[in-house]
Amino acid sequence: MGLLVFKSKKDGRQAVRFSRNGFRLWNNGRLNLAKIGDVRVRWSRPLPSAPSSVTVIKDPSGRYFASFVVEVEPGGRR
């Protein structure tokens, strides 16, 4: 397992981005991140399509959030 390198610009949040090759979603709802392994995720909503990248954000209080980039059809639900 490797260490994450978080980057921050001007605020207390730190983030690391994984492209399509750096992560995988398992059928059981877990997120597998390169150099880290499986991560348990508490989903707020289902993804409308396959994600192209994920950004893991650490806020100043030490909480982690995953933000996915997905492509949706124009005029769809936002």
C-alpha positions as CSV (number, residue, x, y, z in Angstrom):
1,M,0.0,0.0,0.0
2,G,1.3,3.4,-0.9
3,L,0.6,6.8,0.6
4,L,-1.8,9.3,-0.9
5,V,-0.4,12.7,-1.9
6,F,-3.1,15.2,-1.3
7,K,-2.9,18.7,-2.9
8,S,-4.5,21.8,-1.5
9,K,-5.0,25.3,-2.9
10,K,-5.7,28.1,-0.5
11,D,-8.1,26.3,1.9
12,G,-8.1,23.4,4.4
13,R,-9.4,20.9,2.0
14,Q,-7.1,18.4,0.4
15,A,-7.9,16.3,-2.6
16,V,-6.5,13.5,-4.8
17,R,-7.9,12.5,-8.2
18,F,-8.0,9.1,-9.7
19,S,-8.5,8.6,-13.4
20,R,-10.3,5.7,-15.0
21,N,-7.2,3.4,-14.6
22,G,-6.8,4.3,-10.9
23,F,-10.1,3.1,-9.4
24,R,-12.8,0.4,-9.7
25,L,-16.3,0.0,-8.4
26,W,-17.2,-3.4,-7.2
27,N,-20.8,-4.8,-7.3
28,N,-20.9,-4.9,-3.5
29,G,-20.7,-1.1,-3.4
30,R,-17.1,-0.8,-2.4
31,L,-14.6,1.5,-4.2
32,N,-11.1,0.1,-5.0
33,L,-8.5,2.8,-5.2
34,A,-5.0,2.2,-6.7
35,K,-2.3,1.9,-4.0
36,I,-4.9,1.9,-1.3
37,G,-7.3,-1.0,-1.8
38,D,-11.0,-1.4,-1.1
39,V,-12.7,1.5,0.6
40,R,-16.2,1.2,2.2
41,V,-18.5,3.9,0.8
42,R,-21.7,5.3,2.1
43,W,-23.6,6.2,-1.1
44,S,-25.9,9.3,-1.1
45,R,-27.4,8.2,-4.5
46,P,-26.9,5.8,-7.3
47,L,-24.6,6.8,-10.2
48,P,-26.5,7.5,-13.4
49,S,-23.6,6.0,-15.5
50,A,-20.1,4.7,-15.3
51,P,-17.7,7.3,-13.8
52,S,-14.7,8.6,-15.7
53,S,-12.8,9.8,-12.6
54,V,-13.1,10.1,-8.9
55,T,-11.8,12.8,-6.5
56,V,-11.2,11.9,-2.9
57,I,-11.5,15.0,-0.7
58,K,-10.3,15.3,2.9
59,D,-11.9,18.2,4.8
60,P,-10.3,20.1,7.7
61,S,-12.2,17.9,10.3
62,G,-10.7,14.7,8.8
63,R,-13.7,13.4,6.9
64,Y,-13.3,11.9,3.5
65,F,-15.7,12.4,0.5
66,A,-15.6,10.8,-3.0
67,S,-16.8,12.9,-5.9
68,F,-17.4,11.1,-9.2
69,V,-17.4,12.5,-12.7
70,V,-20.1,10.9,-14.9
71,E,-21.5,11.7,-18.3
72,V,-25.3,12.2,-18.6
73,E,-27.6,13.0,-21.4
74,P,-28.6,16.7,-21.8
75,G,-31.9,17.6,-20.3
76,G,-31.6,14.7,-17.8
77,R,-31.9,14.9,-14.0
78,R,-29.1,17.1,-12.5
